[in-house]
Amino acid sequence: MLAKLFALIEVETINYCNRSCWYCLHGQHKLAKRLIMEDSLIDKTIGDLEVLKYRGIINWFSANEPLLDSRICDIIAKTKRQVPTCHPRLFTNGDFLTQEFLDTLFEKGLWQLKISAHDEKTYQRVSRLDFAGRNIKVGAFYRHQRSSFHNRAGLLKEFADDKRFLHYNCLRPSLNLVIRYDGQVKLCAEDLTGRTFDEHLNVRDHTLKEVWFSPEMEHYRELLAQGRRSDLRTCCDCNFHFSASEGWCQEIKQG
């Protein structure tokens, strides 16, 4: 099975988050220090996307708070300048979002901003910002029901008893390429710690295209398309359910 090129790429430029939410890995394992992706690796990633004439979505975040990276506006600008057909996007908890910050992000070329407010005070504050008709979505994350959370490839023990979808197929790795701050590849965004691949599968030594079409990723995609989660240590306890009919996939296509 030869996959099409990824429709969404997720790149973690900093490994840190300021919050410690009970439904997130950061709430269980607080990192000792902040580590950032090297500028040269960011430049290489953008260069690889330029070569591909990439037209999909690029998330400049993963399991982190992207607004903690002081370079984020410059990263957005450089991305849009070199890859004008792509769609840069950010998810933020909104804690550091000001009107000036918001305006600058979109002036630099941000396509979409999603704000997941984790308390009522933050929700009210960001809702009062002037969105000026931009592509911005605000969600009251603190109101979500427990059943709406996933166990992050079995890493969140709070949801270990949720066995829904353990035998379903999963198309997420067929659409989504995820890169950690150190250049290591993750099978998907649910694999928060990047347990799946050995160190050799990274974007330091390989192009994005080489990584995406590597035998390892092809193998994992084929197993998951067949619903064989039990064959993969990252996926055997994961209760994430994803199919091409869901809104997440439709959003990628529209991007």
Backbone bond lengths (Angstrom), bond angles and torsions (degrees), N, CA, C in turn:
res aa  C-N    CA-C-N  psi(-1)  N-CA   C-N-CA  omega(-1)  CA-C   N-CA-C  phi
1 M - - - 1.460 - - 1.513 109.07 -
2 L 1.298 117.91 119.40 1.452 122.16 178.71 1.528 108.57 -104.70
3 A 1.333 115.93 115.00 1.456 120.24 -176.84 1.518 111.18 -73.37
4 K 1.325 115.03 156.08 1.450 119.85 168.61 1.520 107.74 -74.14
5 L 1.320 116.62 166.22 1.447 120.20 177.14 1.529 109.59 -62.00
6 F 1.305 116.35 145.84 1.463 121.60 -179.91 1.531 110.61 -53.10
7 A 1.325 115.04 143.96 1.462 121.72 177.26 1.524 111.45 -97.15
8 L 1.324 115.87 -12.43 1.450 121.44 178.32 1.521 108.45 -145.78
9 I 1.319 116.55 133.78 1.458 121.27 174.20 1.517 108.29 -121.40
10 E 1.313 115.60 136.99 1.464 122.43 -176.58 1.517 108.14 -120.42
11 V 1.332 116.47 120.77 1.466 121.09 -175.10 1.527 109.45 -125.07
12 E 1.321 116.27 121.83 1.462 123.04 -178.22 1.529 109.18 -91.13
13 T 1.329 117.77 107.20 1.467 120.35 -177.11 1.522 112.13 -86.43
14 I 1.324 117.29 -16.61 1.459 122.76 176.98 1.519 107.52 -146.15
15 N 1.321 117.84 144.91 1.469 120.05 -171.77 1.519 113.44 -93.49
16 Y 1.315 118.86 6.76 1.463 122.18 -165.78 1.526 112.62 -111.49
17 C 1.338 114.52 153.82 1.467 121.63 170.45 1.522 107.58 -136.77
18 N 1.322 116.49 142.90 1.459 120.66 -178.37 1.523 113.12 -79.20
19 R 1.322 117.07 -16.43 1.461 120.65 -178.46 1.527 111.91 -99.91
20 S 1.334 114.55 161.36 1.466 121.39 177.77 1.525 108.44 -130.49
21 C 1.301 115.66 72.02 1.468 121.48 -176.25 1.525 110.88 -78.27
22 W 1.304 116.14 143.17 1.456 120.41 -176.76 1.525 112.15 -67.74
23 Y 1.327 117.85 -21.53 1.467 121.84 -178.73 1.525 111.91 -98.50
24 C 1.320 117.28 19.64 1.466 121.84 180.00 1.517 109.66 -135.20
25 L 1.311 116.35 152.60 1.465 121.06 -179.78 1.529 111.22 -61.81
26 H 1.334 117.60 -31.43 1.466 120.27 178.75 1.523 111.26 -63.57
27 G 1.320 116.59 -24.59 1.456 119.65 178.27 1.516 113.07 -77.61
28 Q 1.316 117.36 -14.52 1.459 121.54 -179.06 1.522 113.29 -107.32
29 H 1.325 116.24 -30.72 1.466 121.22 -176.85 1.526 108.84 -133.57
30 K 1.328 117.33 85.88 1.450 120.77 -179.26 1.531 109.23 -71.29
31 L 1.330 115.87 129.50 1.455 120.61 -177.57 1.522 111.00 -73.44
32 A 1.331 115.65 147.03 1.465 121.16 -176.43 1.523 111.82 -70.38
33 K 1.322 117.38 -35.42 1.457 120.04 -178.75 1.520 110.27 -152.88
34 R 1.320 113.98 163.20 1.460 120.28 178.87 1.526 109.65 -84.92
35 L 1.315 114.87 134.38 1.457 120.87 176.45 1.517 107.77 -125.84
36 I 1.325 116.32 140.27 1.459 120.06 -176.95 1.520 110.79 -119.88
37 M 1.308 115.10 156.33 1.455 120.90 174.35 1.529 108.72 -72.49
38 E 1.303 116.28 135.98 1.456 120.88 179.79 1.525 110.72 -63.39
39 D 1.328 115.62 145.56 1.464 120.04 179.43 1.526 111.62 -57.09
40 S 1.321 116.24 -38.66 1.465 120.00 -178.78 1.522 111.69 -64.19
41 L 1.331 117.17 -32.96 1.461 120.70 179.55 1.529 110.63 -75.39
42 I 1.322 116.60 -35.47 1.461 120.20 174.05 1.520 109.80 -62.63
43 D 1.330 115.95 -45.85 1.474 120.55 179.54 1.521 111.33 -61.55
44 K 1.341 116.80 -40.14 1.463 120.31 179.23 1.528 110.73 -64.76
45 T 1.320 116.43 -42.15 1.468 120.45 179.24 1.524 111.01 -60.70
46 I 1.316 116.30 -45.97 1.464 120.23 178.43 1.527 110.31 -63.94
47 G 1.335 116.71 -40.14 1.458 120.60 178.25 1.518 112.50 -62.25
48 D 1.337 116.72 -40.53 1.461 120.45 177.57 1.524 111.11 -63.80
49 L 1.328 116.68 -39.60 1.464 120.64 178.00 1.528 111.01 -66.63
50 E 1.324 115.95 -35.30 1.464 120.47 177.60 1.519 110.96 -63.59
51 V 1.329 116.81 -43.29 1.460 121.52 178.82 1.531 110.26 -61.39
52 L 1.324 115.81 -38.10 1.466 121.04 -178.98 1.527 113.07 -77.26
53 K 1.348 116.10 -7.93 1.477 120.45 -173.72 1.531 109.72 51.68
54 Y 1.310 114.20 48.50 1.459 123.10 -172.19 1.530 111.91 -61.61
55 R 1.335 116.02 134.69 1.468 121.78 -177.27 1.529 112.23 -118.83
56 G 1.311 117.74 -0.86 1.460 120.49 -175.92 1.518 113.50 -88.89
57 I 1.326 115.38 -161.46 1.459 123.14 -178.95 1.524 109.74 -90.29
58 I 1.332 117.14 139.09 1.456 121.15 170.63 1.521 108.70 -121.61
59 N 1.311 115.70 116.54 1.462 122.67 175.52 1.522 108.18 -91.85
60 W 1.321 117.09 114.69 1.465 119.78 176.90 1.530 109.30 -88.57
61 F 1.321 115.45 57.64 1.463 123.85 177.64 1.519 107.74 -170.18
62 S 1.308 115.87 165.78 1.465 120.97 170.15 1.522 106.75 -147.61
63 A 1.330 118.39 -110.55 1.467 120.49 178.43 1.523 109.12 -90.97
64 N 1.339 116.79 63.97 1.455 121.07 -174.34 1.524 110.06 -160.49
65 E 1.325 116.35 176.19 1.458 122.10 173.24 1.527 108.01 -104.37
66 P 1.332 118.34 107.57 1.468 121.16 -171.17 1.523 114.74 -67.58
67 L 1.337 117.77 -25.29 1.454 119.37 -177.97 1.530 112.59 -74.69
68 L 1.332 117.20 -5.88 1.462 121.12 173.37 1.528 111.64 -76.69
69 D 1.323 116.71 -14.68 1.459 121.02 178.21 1.526 108.76 -87.67
70 S 1.316 116.20 112.60 1.465 121.18 -176.39 1.527 112.56 -64.26
71 R 1.334 117.78 -13.50 1.459 122.09 -178.20 1.523 113.09 -91.36
72 I 1.343 117.80 -1.98 1.456 120.22 -165.03 1.528 112.84 -60.54
73 C 1.327 118.60 -37.76 1.475 119.89 179.39 1.522 110.50 -66.26
74 D 1.327 116.52 -40.97 1.464 120.50 178.59 1.530 111.12 -66.91
75 I 1.321 116.48 -35.48 1.463 120.83 178.30 1.533 110.04 -64.43
76 I 1.322 116.01 -44.46 1.463 120.58 177.79 1.524 110.21 -60.06
77 A 1.326 116.49 -45.83 1.464 121.01 -178.43 1.526 111.42 -62.18
78 K 1.319 116.70 -45.47 1.463 120.96 -179.08 1.534 110.53 -65.03
79 T 1.326 116.32 -39.39 1.462 120.91 178.68 1.521 111.05 -60.68
80 K 1.312 116.27 -49.34 1.463 120.45 -176.64 1.521 111.68 -69.87
81 R 1.323 116.32 -29.94 1.465 120.17 179.16 1.527 111.40 -70.39
82 Q 1.333 116.83 -42.27 1.459 120.54 -176.97 1.526 113.38 -87.87
83 V 1.332 115.79 -27.70 1.473 120.20 -178.35 1.530 107.73 -127.99
84 P 1.315 117.77 71.22 1.473 121.17 -172.45 1.522 114.50 -63.39
85 T 1.334 117.79 -18.57 1.466 120.54 -178.00 1.529 112.53 -87.68
86 C 1.328 118.41 -5.07 1.469 120.33 -176.76 1.528 110.54 -86.12
87 H 1.330 115.74 174.00 1.460 122.36 -176.82 1.536 109.26 -126.80
88 P 1.327 118.90 91.09 1.470 121.49 -179.96 1.531 111.37 -70.46
89 R 1.329 115.49 135.88 1.464 120.06 -176.18 1.528 110.13 -140.02
90 L 1.331 115.84 149.78 1.466 121.81 176.19 1.524 110.04 -132.11
91 F 1.334 115.54 142.93 1.462 122.87 166.42 1.531 106.11 -111.47
92 T 1.316 117.94 132.76 1.453 121.36 -179.68 1.516 110.67 -139.36
93 N 1.345 116.31 155.33 1.455 119.05 174.01 1.530 111.30 -82.66
94 G 1.325 116.96 -6.03 1.454 121.62 173.84 1.518 115.60 82.59
95 D 1.314 118.16 -3.16 1.460 120.89 -175.39 1.532 112.78 -62.34
96 F 1.327 117.10 -31.50 1.463 120.89 -176.51 1.536 112.27 -108.48
97 L 1.320 115.68 9.40 1.452 119.50 -175.66 1.523 111.31 -83.83
98 T 1.314 116.30 122.50 1.461 122.99 174.22 1.525 108.18 -117.31
99 Q 1.313 116.53 171.08 1.460 119.56 177.89 1.525 111.00 -62.42
100 E 1.328 116.21 -41.30 1.467 119.86 179.62 1.523 111.28 -64.27
101 F 1.323 116.35 -42.84 1.464 121.48 179.42 1.524 109.74 -61.80
102 L 1.326 116.48 -46.96 1.463 121.65 -179.86 1.531 110.74 -59.53
103 D 1.323 116.33 -47.84 1.468 120.45 -178.69 1.522 111.26 -60.97
104 T 1.334 116.18 -42.38 1.464 120.42 -178.44 1.524 111.54 -65.02
105 L 1.324 117.09 -41.50 1.464 120.56 179.87 1.527 111.31 -57.21
106 F 1.321 116.31 -45.83 1.468 119.62 -178.59 1.525 112.14 -75.06
107 E 1.317 117.36 -30.77 1.466 119.93 174.55 1.532 110.95 -64.40
108 K 1.335 115.99 -31.61 1.459 120.92 -179.87 1.524 113.03 -79.59
109 G 1.343 116.98 -12.45 1.464 119.09 175.91 1.510 116.17 120.55
110 L 1.344 118.25 11.60 1.460 120.34 177.97 1.521 110.31 -61.35
111 W 1.330 116.58 134.97 1.464 121.61 -179.69 1.521 111.53 -88.52
112 Q 1.343 116.68 -43.29 1.458 120.42 -176.83 1.529 110.09 -147.61
113 L 1.330 114.72 142.77 1.463 121.73 175.16 1.517 108.58 -125.53
114 K 1.321 116.84 125.18 1.461 121.69 175.65 1.529 108.15 -113.48
115 I 1.314 114.83 129.27 1.462 121.22 -177.76 1.520 108.56 -114.20
116 S 1.325 115.95 118.13 1.463 121.48 177.94 1.524 107.83 -104.77
117 A 1.320 117.02 93.10 1.456 121.54 -178.58 1.528 109.78 -73.45
118 H 1.335 115.99 131.42 1.467 120.44 -175.76 1.525 112.87 -102.70
119 D 1.328 117.34 3.99 1.460 120.84 173.32 1.527 108.48 -156.46
120 E 1.323 115.67 163.14 1.465 121.79 -175.78 1.528 112.00 -62.52
121 K 1.322 116.89 -39.73 1.465 120.62 -178.21 1.525 111.41 -61.52
122 T 1.333 116.41 -45.46 1.461 120.50 178.70 1.513 111.30 -65.20
123 Y 1.321 116.02 -41.47 1.472 120.25 179.64 1.531 110.85 -59.03
124 Q 1.318 116.72 -45.58 1.465 120.44 -179.14 1.531 111.17 -66.51
125 R 1.327 116.82 -38.60 1.465 119.84 -177.97 1.523 111.56 -67.06
126 V 1.330 117.61 -48.88 1.466 119.35 -176.87 1.528 111.30 -71.31
127 S 1.321 116.48 -26.82 1.471 119.42 179.20 1.522 111.38 -68.84
128 R 1.327 117.18 -21.52 1.465 120.86 179.61 1.530 112.74 -86.06
129 L 1.320 118.22 -6.01 1.456 120.71 177.76 1.525 110.14 -69.69
130 D 1.308 116.62 154.40 1.462 121.67 179.37 1.524 109.38 -86.18
131 F 1.319 116.36 107.67 1.469 121.23 -178.59 1.528 112.28 -82.45
132 A 1.314 117.31 -19.36 1.472 123.13 174.27 1.532 113.08 51.88
133 G 1.322 116.93 39.74 1.458 120.76 177.30 1.509 115.09 72.98
134 R 1.322 118.02 11.81 1.462 121.28 -178.98 1.528 111.23 -79.24
135 N 1.322 114.27 167.53 1.463 121.30 -178.32 1.527 109.14 -80.59
136 I 1.327 115.40 82.33 1.462 122.16 -176.67 1.528 109.10 -130.19
137 K 1.322 115.47 133.52 1.460 120.32 178.81 1.526 108.71 -127.70
138 V 1.328 115.96 131.18 1.458 121.82 -179.95 1.522 109.03 -113.06
139 G 1.319 116.59 129.55 1.455 121.38 178.80 1.521 111.54 -122.35
140 A 1.328 116.82 137.07 1.460 121.65 176.03 1.523 107.87 -85.86
141 F 1.330 115.05 82.86 1.458 120.59 -172.93 1.522 111.72 -62.75
142 Y 1.315 117.31 -31.35 1.469 121.91 -177.53 1.525 112.49 -68.02
143 R 1.324 116.70 -13.45 1.461 119.99 178.76 1.525 113.27 -91.22
144 H 1.317 116.98 -6.79 1.461 120.19 -177.07 1.523 111.50 -62.60
145 Q 1.306 114.71 144.67 1.458 120.33 176.08 1.523 110.49 -77.84
146 R 1.316 115.54 154.33 1.459 120.19 -178.87 1.526 112.09 -55.87
147 S 1.326 116.51 -34.61 1.466 120.68 -176.36 1.524 112.48 -68.96
148 S 1.342 117.28 -12.59 1.461 119.81 -178.53 1.529 112.79 -85.94
149 F 1.335 117.69 -6.11 1.454 121.36 -177.87 1.528 111.04 -94.98
150 H 1.323 115.42 149.90 1.462 121.30 175.98 1.525 109.38 -106.85
151 N 1.328 115.79 162.46 1.463 118.96 -174.68 1.525 114.14 -90.84
152 R 1.326 116.47 11.72 1.468 121.61 174.52 1.531 111.40 52.21
153 A 1.317 113.97 63.53 1.468 121.70 178.97 1.522 112.18 56.37
154 G 1.336 115.81 34.22 1.456 121.03 177.05 1.506 114.77 81.64
155 L 1.337 118.47 1.63 1.461 121.46 -176.42 1.527 112.68 -78.35
156 L 1.319 118.13 -25.43 1.449 121.04 179.81 1.526 109.63 -92.67
157 K 1.302 115.92 103.62 1.464 121.59 -173.66 1.526 111.97 -66.78
158 E 1.326 116.75 -20.11 1.457 121.31 177.92 1.528 110.96 -58.27
159 F 1.336 115.90 -27.20 1.460 121.07 -176.94 1.525 112.21 -115.70
160 A 1.320 116.52 20.14 1.455 120.21 -176.26 1.523 112.77 -64.32
161 D 1.323 116.03 -25.85 1.454 119.19 -177.84 1.523 112.94 -83.84
162 D 1.315 116.71 -3.71 1.467 120.50 -179.60 1.528 108.64 -85.53
163 K 1.306 117.02 105.35 1.467 122.00 -174.77 1.529 112.74 -102.19
164 R 1.332 116.51 12.90 1.462 118.43 179.22 1.520 110.68 -62.33
165 F 1.274 116.00 142.66 1.472 123.79 169.37 1.536 114.55 68.68
166 L 1.327 118.58 9.97 1.461 119.20 -176.63 1.526 112.36 -64.75
167 H 1.321 117.26 -19.05 1.467 119.76 -179.48 1.534 111.56 -111.27
168 Y 1.310 116.70 11.60 1.461 120.27 178.13 1.525 110.02 -83.08
169 N 1.323 115.20 155.60 1.461 117.73 172.39 1.522 109.43 -75.21
170 C 1.327 117.11 166.68 1.461 121.59 -178.69 1.525 108.94 -142.75
171 L 1.325 115.46 123.92 1.455 120.80 -178.47 1.528 112.88 -100.70
172 R 1.298 117.44 1.23 1.460 119.99 -174.82 1.538 112.99 -57.73
173 P 1.339 119.81 -46.47 1.460 119.50 179.08 1.529 113.51 -68.88
174 S 1.325 117.19 -7.58 1.463 120.69 176.06 1.530 112.10 -87.15
175 L 1.330 115.90 -7.25 1.461 120.54 -177.68 1.523 113.45 -124.54
176 N 1.327 116.40 -22.48 1.459 122.01 -164.72 1.532 110.93 -124.76
177 L 1.344 117.40 121.39 1.459 122.97 173.63 1.522 108.36 -103.52
178 V 1.342 116.92 129.87 1.463 121.46 -175.13 1.534 109.90 -123.26
179 I 1.344 115.88 127.69 1.460 122.14 -177.53 1.524 109.57 -120.32
180 R 1.344 116.85 130.82 1.458 121.01 175.68 1.531 110.78 -78.73
181 Y 1.325 115.47 171.09 1.468 121.54 -179.24 1.532 112.88 -60.08
182 D 1.335 116.93 -26.04 1.464 120.91 -177.83 1.528 112.88 -95.27
183 G 1.324 116.67 6.84 1.460 120.25 178.60 1.510 114.75 92.56
184 Q 1.328 117.01 -6.82 1.460 119.83 178.61 1.526 111.03 -71.67
185 V 1.314 115.45 147.19 1.465 121.77 179.69 1.521 109.92 -91.72
186 K 1.322 116.17 138.67 1.463 121.67 172.04 1.522 108.65 -110.12
187 L 1.320 116.78 149.11 1.458 119.81 -179.02 1.523 111.02 -62.40
188 C 1.321 116.76 -39.48 1.460 121.20 174.19 1.514 108.14 -163.53
189 A 1.325 116.93 178.49 1.461 121.22 -176.69 1.525 112.24 -68.23
190 E 1.333 118.47 -20.22 1.463 120.42 177.32 1.528 111.55 -70.66
191 D 1.306 116.39 -27.03 1.463 122.08 -179.89 1.533 108.27 -81.21
192 L 1.327 116.24 75.48 1.465 121.60 -169.71 1.521 113.22 -60.08
193 T 1.314 118.31 -34.27 1.467 120.59 -175.39 1.521 113.33 -98.13
194 G 1.323 117.90 -1.02 1.461 120.00 178.53 1.509 113.50 66.80
195 R 1.326 117.12 52.08 1.468 121.42 -174.82 1.522 114.49 -84.44
196 T 1.314 117.47 -12.65 1.459 120.01 -166.41 1.520 113.97 -76.27
197 F 1.328 116.94 -47.01 1.459 119.75 -168.43 1.521 112.82 -105.19
198 D 1.310 115.31 155.87 1.461 121.40 173.45 1.527 109.20 -75.92
199 E 1.320 116.11 168.98 1.462 120.72 -174.08 1.521 113.15 -63.74
200 H 1.327 117.11 -21.66 1.470 118.41 -175.37 1.530 112.37 -69.55
201 L 1.343 117.66 -20.14 1.456 119.45 179.82 1.529 108.60 -91.18
202 N 1.317 115.18 87.88 1.450 121.03 -176.77 1.521 109.66 -144.80
203 V 1.332 116.02 165.67 1.458 119.94 -177.50 1.528 112.17 -94.99
204 R 1.318 116.54 5.26 1.457 119.44 171.93 1.525 110.57 -73.50
205 D 1.316 114.31 -43.73 1.465 120.49 -173.26 1.518 113.48 -103.22
206 H 1.337 116.88 -5.82 1.463 120.62 -177.01 1.523 109.48 -135.50
207 T 1.305 116.67 153.71 1.460 120.27 173.69 1.524 108.96 -75.17
208 L 1.308 116.05 163.33 1.462 120.48 176.48 1.523 110.95 -59.44
209 K 1.308 116.19 -38.70 1.460 120.32 179.95 1.527 110.74 -65.79
210 E 1.328 117.38 -42.29 1.467 120.69 179.04 1.520 111.20 -63.17
211 V 1.325 116.50 -41.52 1.464 120.62 178.85 1.524 110.74 -63.99
212 W 1.332 115.79 -47.20 1.463 120.39 -174.82 1.521 112.17 -63.38
213 F 1.333 117.66 -39.39 1.461 121.16 -178.05 1.530 112.19 -97.41
214 S 1.325 117.72 17.35 1.464 121.15 179.40 1.526 110.27 -66.54
215 P 1.326 117.74 152.79 1.471 120.77 177.96 1.527 112.55 -57.36
216 E 1.344 116.66 -34.95 1.466 119.26 -179.21 1.525 111.22 -62.90
217 M 1.334 116.45 -48.40 1.455 118.78 -178.51 1.521 112.02 -68.94
218 E 1.308 116.61 -36.40 1.466 119.77 176.13 1.529 110.63 -60.56
219 H 1.336 115.58 -41.19 1.463 120.83 -179.99 1.521 111.33 -62.31
220 Y 1.335 116.66 -47.74 1.456 120.75 -179.45 1.527 111.99 -64.68
221 R 1.305 116.58 -40.39 1.467 119.73 179.47 1.527 111.17 -62.53
222 E 1.314 115.55 -40.41 1.464 118.99 -178.68 1.530 110.96 -66.49
223 L 1.338 116.98 -42.83 1.463 120.00 178.48 1.525 111.36 -61.42
224 L 1.317 116.75 -43.66 1.462 120.32 -177.42 1.518 111.95 -70.86
225 A 1.316 117.29 -33.30 1.463 120.36 176.54 1.526 110.62 -63.77
226 Q 1.332 116.34 -26.91 1.464 122.06 178.52 1.531 112.42 -89.13
227 G 1.335 116.85 -3.56 1.454 120.61 -178.90 1.517 114.09 79.31
228 R 1.332 117.40 20.05 1.471 120.67 -176.32 1.535 110.28 -92.94
229 R 1.309 116.34 62.77 1.470 120.87 -179.42 1.527 111.83 -66.32
230 S 1.314 117.27 -31.79 1.461 120.55 -176.22 1.525 112.19 -64.22
231 D 1.325 117.95 -16.80 1.456 121.25 179.56 1.529 112.64 -82.54
232 L 1.322 117.62 -6.28 1.455 121.81 -175.60 1.516 110.05 -123.15
233 R 1.326 117.64 127.28 1.463 119.92 -176.33 1.522 112.29 -66.24
234 T 1.330 117.37 -29.97 1.461 120.11 178.25 1.520 111.31 -72.85
235 C 1.317 117.35 -29.89 1.462 121.54 -169.81 1.526 114.61 -104.36
236 C 1.316 118.03 -14.17 1.462 119.95 -170.68 1.533 112.84 -64.69
237 D 1.340 118.73 -26.06 1.455 121.74 178.66 1.526 112.56 -112.48
238 C 1.318 116.94 7.94 1.467 120.83 -175.35 1.527 110.78 -82.32
239 N 1.318 115.79 131.53 1.471 119.22 -179.81 1.521 112.00 -106.88
240 F 1.338 117.12 18.45 1.459 119.76 176.00 1.520 109.35 -72.21
241 H 1.337 116.20 132.76 1.460 120.92 179.49 1.511 108.44 -117.90
242 F 1.304 115.93 121.56 1.458 120.38 -177.50 1.511 109.48 -139.09
243 S 1.331 116.09 132.27 1.451 120.25 176.34 1.514 108.78 -140.32
244 A 1.314 116.13 164.68 1.468 121.15 -176.14 1.521 112.35 -66.45
245 S 1.318 117.39 -14.09 1.458 119.95 -178.03 1.519 112.82 -87.13
246 E 1.339 117.30 -7.82 1.454 120.73 -174.47 1.527 111.97 -82.33
247 G 1.322 114.89 160.74 1.454 121.49 -175.74 1.520 113.94 -58.57
248 W 1.334 116.81 -34.31 1.473 120.49 -179.20 1.510 110.30 -58.60
249 C 1.329 116.02 -43.82 1.466 120.25 -179.73 1.518 110.97 -69.73
250 Q 1.314 117.18 -39.29 1.458 120.78 179.62 1.532 110.73 -63.40
251 E 1.330 116.02 -35.34 1.460 120.25 179.68 1.526 110.68 -65.88
252 I 1.316 116.23 -38.64 1.461 120.13 177.64 1.524 109.98 -62.24
253 K 1.324 115.82 -45.19 1.461 119.70 -178.51 1.521 111.72 -62.43
254 Q 1.335 115.58 -37.39 1.452 120.21 -179.34 1.523 112.04 -72.90
255 G 1.359 115.63 -28.09 1.454 119.40 -178.95 1.499 112.23 -62.64
